[in-house]
């Protein structure tokens, strides 16, 4: 039986996630892959499909609603690959669900507000030019290493070469 990996979208959800196909295509050869649109998990209104409107809904209850929905949907052992807000949702899910073997979070800038870390394997990735990434002090306090891509910004996960690197890393450890 294949291991299960769940992929959690960024703030935009499925409509602006064509880039996710690189990850799904590469990972489906070895894993059972399930993709979740974080906007749907959170029950967001997309009437105003703007970054500000969506972000506001996530930070005002949407992240917690998405975690609760995920807790109902995912009961078996999983690997989590989350992008931006998806990484934050994955982090909080891993705090509550003991069946997370590993969490890979990319550009999950809201993690800088977290004060408790999950007990599973955690690998974080950020672009060196992402102004909202946690500071080194946070990584030190959490006891987490992070991989920084020097000349990349927040959307580094949309790059095909970066996608290949993460997928290869996941395959190596699982």
Secondary structure as UniProt FT lines:
FT   STRAND          3..8
FT   TURN            11..12
FT   HELIX           14..16
FT   TURN            18..19
FT   HELIX           20..27
FT   TURN            28..30
FT   STRAND          31..36
FT   HELIX           38..42
FT   HELIX           51..57
FT   HELIX           58..62
FT   HELIX           63..73
FT   STRAND          78..83
FT   HELIX           85..96
FT   TURN            98..99
FT   STRAND          100..106
FT   HELIX           109..113
FT   STRAND          121..127
FT   TURN            128..129
FT   TURN            131..132
FT   HELIX           136..142
FT   STRAND          146..149
FT   TURN            150..151
FT   HELIX           154..158
FT   HELIX           160..173
//
